[in-house]
Amino acid sequence: MNSPTDFYIIAEIDGTDRHIKVIELETTDGVPYYSCFMGETELTQIRNETYGTWEQLWGDLDDKSVANIGLQIEEKITPG
């Protein structure tokens, strides 16, 4: 496994823009997932499922917040 990649995004959570640190990790079968922190607190872990929807693996965010975070992650990791 490669060393984790981390970057910052701004995503809307509960109606407020938040600065979020994202750490890209990998499951044992090589599927990337993303651990999201606000300050030192881990908010959620999400991944982009094969059917194109961002799903929360761990955490307590609503679906809209998860989708917002996923969209910002996609913009960061998509080349070009």
ROKE-492446 format. One record per atom (N, C-alpha, C): residue number from 1; residue in three letters; atom name; z, y, x. Coordinates in pm, 1 decimal. Atoms other than C-alpha are relative to their C-alpha. Example, Ala and Ser with C-alpha at 12.3 -4.5 7.8 and 13.67 -1.06 7.14 Angstrom:
{atom 1,ALA,N,{0.0,-119.0,89.0}}
{atom 1,ALA,CA,{780.0,-450.0,1230.0}}
{atom 1,ALA,C,{0.0,120.0,90.0}}
{atom 2,SER,N,{-6.0,-119.0,-82.0}}
{atom 2,SER,CA,{714.0,-106.0,1367.0}}
{atom 2,SER,C,{73.0,109.0,-77.0}}
***
This chain:
{atom 1,MET,N,{0.0,-119.4,83.4}}
{atom 1,MET,CA,{0.0,0.0,0.0}}
{atom 1,MET,C,{0.0,124.9,87.2}}
{atom 2,ASN,N,{2.3,-126.6,-70.7}}
{atom 2,ASN,CA,{-77.9,348.4,118.6}}
{atom 2,ASN,C,{131.1,73.7,-23.1}}
{atom 3,SER,N,{-119.9,-80.0,23.3}}
{atom 3,SER,CA,{200.0,599.4,158.6}}
{atom 3,SER,C,{-20.6,84.1,-125.7}}
{atom 4,PRO,N,{12.9,-74.2,125.9}}
{atom 4,PRO,CA,{273.6,785.3,-164.6}}
{atom 4,PRO,C,{-60.9,138.2,20.4}}
{atom 5,THR,N,{57.2,-133.4,2.5}}
{atom 5,THR,CA,{74.6,1097.2,-241.3}}
{atom 5,THR,C,{81.6,83.0,-96.9}}
{atom 6,ASP,N,{-68.6,-84.7,97.5}}
{atom 6,ASP,CA,{254.4,1388.4,-398.8}}
{atom 6,ASP,C,{-69.7,135.5,-8.5}}
{atom 7,PHE,N,{62.0,-129.4,27.0}}
{atom 7,PHE,CA,{132.3,1711.9,-552.0}}
{atom 7,PHE,C,{74.2,63.6,-115.7}}
{atom 8,TYR,N,{-68.0,-73.4,107.1}}
{atom 8,TYR,CA,{240.2,1974.7,-800.7}}
{atom 8,TYR,C,{-99.0,35.8,-110.3}}
{atom 9,ILE,N,{79.1,-41.4,115.4}}
{atom 9,ILE,CA,{110.5,2049.6,-1148.5}}
{atom 9,ILE,C,{85.5,93.9,-85.2}}
{atom 10,ILE,N,{-70.0,-74.0,105.5}}
{atom 10,ILE,CA,{200.4,2286.4,-1430.0}}
{atom 10,ILE,C,{-47.3,-60.9,-130.6}}
{atom 11,ALA,N,{33.9,63.9,126.8}}
{atom 11,ALA,CA,{211.6,2107.7,-1764.3}}
{atom 11,ALA,C,{97.2,46.2,-107.2}}
{atom 12,GLU,N,{-83.8,-41.4,112.1}}
{atom 12,GLU,CA,{343.7,2196.6,-2105.9}}
{atom 12,GLU,C,{85.8,-117.0,-47.1}}
{atom 13,ILE,N,{-96.0,98.5,50.3}}
{atom 13,ILE,CA,{655.8,2005.5,-2205.2}}
{atom 13,ILE,C,{84.5,70.4,-104.5}}
{atom 14,ASP,N,{-75.3,-59.1,110.8}}
{atom 14,ASP,CA,{818.3,2079.4,-2539.4}}
{atom 14,ASP,C,{-34.0,148.5,-19.0}}
{atom 15,GLY,N,{45.5,-135.4,26.5}}
{atom 15,GLY,CA,{610.9,2396.5,-2569.9}}
{atom 15,GLY,C,{20.3,99.1,114.0}}
{atom 16,THR,N,{-25.0,-88.9,-113.2}}
{atom 16,THR,CA,{706.0,2539.4,-2228.5}}
{atom 16,THR,C,{-72.0,-51.9,123.7}}
{atom 17,ASP,N,{64.4,40.3,-124.8}}
{atom 17,ASP,CA,{500.1,2536.7,-1908.1}}
{atom 17,ASP,C,{106.5,-29.3,104.6}}
{atom 18,ARG,N,{-97.0,42.7,-100.5}}
{atom 18,ARG,CA,{690.7,2348.9,-1640.0}}
{atom 18,ARG,C,{-72.4,-34.6,129.5}}
{atom 19,HIS,N,{49.9,43.3,-130.9}}
{atom 19,HIS,CA,{631.9,2305.7,-1267.3}}
{atom 19,HIS,C,{51.6,-141.8,22.6}}
{atom 20,ILE,N,{-36.5,140.3,-11.7}}
{atom 20,ILE,CA,{628.9,1932.2,-1204.8}}
{atom 20,ILE,C,{-53.3,-54.7,131.4}}
{atom 21,LYS,N,{43.0,72.0,-120.0}}
{atom 21,LYS,CA,{618.4,1737.1,-880.8}}
{atom 21,LYS,C,{-40.7,-139.7,-42.9}}
{atom 22,VAL,N,{53.1,130.4,36.5}}
{atom 22,VAL,CA,{406.2,1427.0,-917.0}}
{atom 22,VAL,C,{-13.0,-83.7,126.4}}
{atom 23,ILE,N,{14.5,92.9,-111.5}}
{atom 23,ILE,CA,{430.0,1128.9,-682.7}}
{atom 23,ILE,C,{-84.0,-117.4,-49.2}}
{atom 24,GLU,N,{88.2,112.4,36.9}}
{atom 24,GLU,CA,{145.8,878.1,-701.2}}
{atom 24,GLU,C,{51.4,-125.8,67.3}}
{atom 25,LEU,N,{-49.9,128.3,-47.8}}
{atom 25,LEU,CA,{273.8,522.9,-667.1}}
{atom 25,LEU,C,{-96.5,-109.3,-44.9}}
{atom 26,GLU,N,{88.0,110.4,35.7}}
{atom 26,GLU,CA,{119.9,180.3,-710.8}}
{atom 26,GLU,C,{82.7,-119.6,-42.3}}
{atom 27,THR,N,{-66.7,123.0,41.5}}
{atom 27,THR,CA,{226.0,-128.1,-903.2}}
{atom 27,THR,C,{-37.0,-110.5,98.4}}
{atom 28,THR,N,{26.8,111.2,-90.7}}
{atom 28,THR,CA,{229.0,-461.9,-724.5}}
{atom 28,THR,C,{-144.0,-50.4,-12.1}}
{atom 29,ASP,N,{139.3,42.2,15.6}}
{atom 29,ASP,CA,{-117.3,-533.0,-867.8}}
{atom 29,ASP,C,{-99.0,112.6,31.0}}
{atom 30,GLY,N,{89.3,-104.0,-49.5}}
{atom 30,GLY,CA,{-256.8,-208.1,-725.6}}
{atom 30,GLY,C,{-39.9,106.5,-99.7}}
{atom 31,VAL,N,{32.7,-101.0,100.6}}
{atom 31,VAL,CA,{-265.1,2.5,-1042.5}}
{atom 31,VAL,C,{83.3,125.5,27.4}}
{atom 32,PRO,N,{-77.5,-120.9,-26.7}}
{atom 32,PRO,CA,{-169.4,366.2,-976.9}}
{atom 32,PRO,C,{81.3,44.7,-121.5}}
{atom 33,TYR,N,{-78.3,-66.3,103.9}}
{atom 33,TYR,CA,{109.2,527.5,-1174.9}}
{atom 33,TYR,C,{67.6,119.3,63.9}}
{atom 34,TYR,N,{-44.9,-130.3,-47.8}}
{atom 34,TYR,CA,{277.9,863.0,-1145.6}}
{atom 34,TYR,C,{142.8,26.1,-44.2}}
{atom 35,SER,N,{-138.3,-35.9,25.7}}
{atom 35,SER,CA,{642.9,953.6,-1117.5}}
{atom 35,SER,C,{8.0,152.1,0.1}}
{atom 36,CYS,N,{2.2,-144.3,20.2}}
{atom 36,CYS,CA,{705.2,1307.4,-1243.1}}
{atom 36,CYS,C,{141.7,56.6,3.4}}
{atom 37,PHE,N,{-131.1,-59.7,-21.2}}
{atom 37,PHE,CA,{997.5,1524.8,-1134.5}}
{atom 37,PHE,C,{-0.3,147.5,-35.5}}
{atom 38,MET,N,{-25.5,-141.8,14.7}}
{atom 38,MET,CA,{1130.9,1860.2,-1243.1}}
{atom 38,MET,C,{125.4,26.8,82.4}}
{atom 39,GLY,N,{-109.2,-11.4,-95.0}}
{atom 39,GLY,CA,{1349.5,1968.4,-953.3}}
{atom 39,GLY,C,{28.1,-137.0,59.2}}
{atom 40,GLU,N,{-38.0,131.1,-52.6}}
{atom 40,GLU,CA,{1540.5,1660.2,-840.9}}
{atom 40,GLU,C,{5.7,-107.0,-109.5}}
{atom 41,THR,N,{-16.0,90.0,113.4}}
{atom 41,THR,CA,{1533.5,1502.2,-1187.0}}
{atom 41,THR,C,{-132.4,-66.0,-36.0}}
{atom 42,GLU,N,{120.3,71.2,42.0}}
{atom 42,GLU,CA,{1281.0,1231.6,-1269.9}}
{atom 42,GLU,C,{-11.5,7.9,-151.8}}
{atom 43,LEU,N,{22.4,-14.9,143.8}}
{atom 43,LEU,CA,{1134.4,1308.8,-1613.0}}
{atom 43,LEU,C,{-61.9,-124.3,-60.7}}
{atom 44,THR,N,{77.7,107.0,59.1}}
{atom 44,THR,CA,{894.3,1023.2,-1663.0}}
{atom 44,THR,C,{-80.5,-71.0,106.7}}
{atom 45,GLN,N,{102.0,70.3,-77.5}}
{atom 45,GLN,CA,{665.2,763.6,-1512.8}}
{atom 45,GLN,C,{-112.1,-32.2,-97.3}}
{atom 46,ILE,N,{112.7,22.2,89.8}}
{atom 46,ILE,CA,{318.2,748.3,-1663.1}}
{atom 46,ILE,C,{-116.8,-61.5,75.5}}
{atom 47,ARG,N,{125.0,46.8,-59.5}}
{atom 47,ARG,CA,{-12.8,578.6,-1603.7}}
{atom 47,ARG,C,{-112.0,11.1,-101.4}}
{atom 48,ASN,N,{120.0,-9.4,82.5}}
{atom 48,ASN,CA,{-365.3,604.9,-1734.4}}
{atom 48,ASN,C,{-46.1,-142.4,-28.5}}
{atom 49,GLU,N,{37.9,135.6,36.8}}
{atom 49,GLU,CA,{-436.1,284.7,-1923.6}}
{atom 49,GLU,C,{-151.9,-15.8,1.1}}
{atom 50,THR,N,{143.9,27.0,-8.5}}
{atom 50,THR,CA,{-777.4,118.2,-1908.3}}
{atom 50,THR,C,{-75.3,53.1,-120.6}}
{atom 51,TYR,N,{66.5,-51.8,119.7}}
{atom 51,TYR,CA,{-851.2,238.7,-2261.8}}
{atom 51,TYR,C,{2.3,152.4,-4.5}}
{atom 52,GLY,N,{14.8,-144.5,-12.1}}
{atom 52,GLY,CA,{-818.7,601.2,-2144.6}}
{atom 52,GLY,C,{114.2,84.7,-52.7}}
{atom 53,THR,N,{-114.7,-74.9,51.8}}
{atom 53,THR,CA,{-478.8,698.0,-2285.3}}
{atom 53,THR,C,{112.2,-3.5,102.8}}
{atom 54,TRP,N,{-116.2,-5.0,-88.1}}
{atom 54,TRP,CA,{-185.3,813.5,-2075.7}}
{atom 54,TRP,C,{120.5,-55.8,-74.0}}
{atom 55,GLU,N,{-115.5,64.6,60.9}}
{atom 55,GLU,CA,{115.6,595.4,-2149.4}}
{atom 55,GLU,C,{121.8,19.1,88.5}}
{atom 56,GLN,N,{-126.6,-17.4,-70.0}}
{atom 56,GLN,CA,{477.6,649.7,-2055.9}}
{atom 56,GLN,C,{59.4,-136.8,30.4}}
{atom 57,LEU,N,{-62.5,126.3,-40.3}}
{atom 57,LEU,CA,{622.8,359.8,-1857.2}}
{atom 57,LEU,C,{151.7,10.2,-6.8}}
{atom 58,TRP,N,{-143.6,-25.6,-0.1}}
{atom 58,TRP,CA,{966.5,515.7,-1834.9}}
{atom 58,TRP,C,{20.1,146.5,-34.3}}
{atom 59,GLY,N,{-30.9,-138.7,31.6}}
{atom 59,GLY,CA,{1119.3,831.8,-1976.9}}
{atom 59,GLY,C,{13.3,20.6,-149.3}}
{atom 60,ASP,N,{-34.1,-32.4,137.7}}
{atom 60,ASP,CA,{1188.3,1010.6,-2301.0}}
{atom 60,ASP,C,{-80.4,120.3,-50.1}}
{atom 61,LEU,N,{82.3,-112.9,43.3}}
{atom 61,LEU,CA,{902.7,1259.8,-2344.0}}
{atom 61,LEU,C,{-80.8,-37.5,-123.9}}
{atom 62,ASP,N,{84.6,25.7,116.0}}
{atom 62,ASP,CA,{702.3,1298.3,-2661.9}}
{atom 62,ASP,C,{-144.5,-22.8,46.0}}
{atom 63,ASP,N,{137.5,36.5,-33.9}}
{atom 63,ASP,CA,{338.6,1181.6,-2671.0}}
{atom 63,ASP,C,{-82.4,119.6,46.0}}
{atom 64,LYS,N,{77.4,-119.2,-35.9}}
{atom 64,LYS,CA,{200.4,1535.4,-2651.8}}
{atom 64,LYS,C,{31.9,43.2,143.2}}
{atom 65,SER,N,{-38.6,-35.8,-136.7}}
{atom 65,SER,CA,{397.3,1611.9,-2334.0}}
{atom 65,SER,C,{-59.7,-97.6,100.8}}
{atom 66,VAL,N,{59.3,102.1,-87.5}}
{atom 66,VAL,CA,{282.1,1283.2,-2177.1}}
{atom 66,VAL,C,{-149.6,26.0,15.6}}
{atom 67,ALA,N,{144.0,-27.9,-5.1}}
{atom 67,ALA,CA,{-80.3,1367.6,-2266.1}}
{atom 67,ALA,C,{-27.9,125.1,83.1}}
{atom 68,ASN,N,{17.4,-123.0,-77.5}}
{atom 68,ASN,CA,{-42.2,1719.9,-2119.7}}
{atom 68,ASN,C,{15.8,-26.6,149.8}}
{atom 69,ILE,N,{-21.8,34.5,-140.7}}
{atom 69,ILE,CA,{97.6,1583.1,-1793.9}}
{atom 69,ILE,C,{-118.7,-81.2,51.8}}
{atom 70,GLY,N,{112.9,84.1,-40.1}}
{atom 70,GLY,CA,{-176.6,1320.0,-1780.4}}
{atom 70,GLY,C,{-126.1,80.0,24.2}}
{atom 71,LEU,N,{117.7,-84.0,-13.9}}
{atom 71,LEU,CA,{-446.9,1580.7,-1829.2}}
{atom 71,LEU,C,{5.0,79.8,130.6}}
{atom 72,GLN,N,{-15.1,-76.7,-123.9}}
{atom 72,GLN,CA,{-310.5,1792.6,-1542.9}}
{atom 72,GLN,C,{-13.4,-89.4,122.9}}
{atom 73,ILE,N,{15.0,95.4,-110.5}}
{atom 73,ILE,CA,{-286.1,1485.5,-1317.5}}
{atom 73,ILE,C,{-147.8,-32.7,20.2}}
{atom 74,GLU,N,{142.7,30.4,-9.6}}
{atom 74,GLU,CA,{-647.6,1396.5,-1396.9}}
{atom 74,GLU,C,{-75.5,111.3,70.5}}
{atom 75,GLU,N,{69.0,-112.9,-62.6}}
{atom 75,GLU,CA,{-761.3,1744.9,-1298.6}}
{atom 75,GLU,C,{27.3,5.9,149.4}}
{atom 76,LYS,N,{-34.8,-1.4,-142.2}}
{atom 76,LYS,CA,{-578.4,1712.2,-964.6}}
{atom 76,LYS,C,{-66.2,-112.6,78.1}}
{atom 77,ILE,N,{45.1,116.5,-76.2}}
{atom 77,ILE,CA,{-699.1,1364.2,-871.9}}
{atom 77,ILE,C,{-150.2,-24.8,-12.2}}
{atom 78,THR,N,{142.9,20.6,17.6}}
{atom 78,THR,CA,{-1060.2,1389.2,-992.9}}
{atom 78,THR,C,{-75.4,80.4,106.2}}
{atom 79,PRO,N,{74.2,-72.8,-104.6}}
{atom 79,PRO,CA,{-1289.6,1475.3,-700.9}}
{atom 79,PRO,C,{-100.8,97.8,-58.4}}
{atom 80,GLY,N,{106.7,-90.9,33.9}}
{atom 80,GLY,CA,{-1522.1,1769.0,-718.1}}
{atom 80,GLY,C,{39.4,110.9,-88.9}}
***
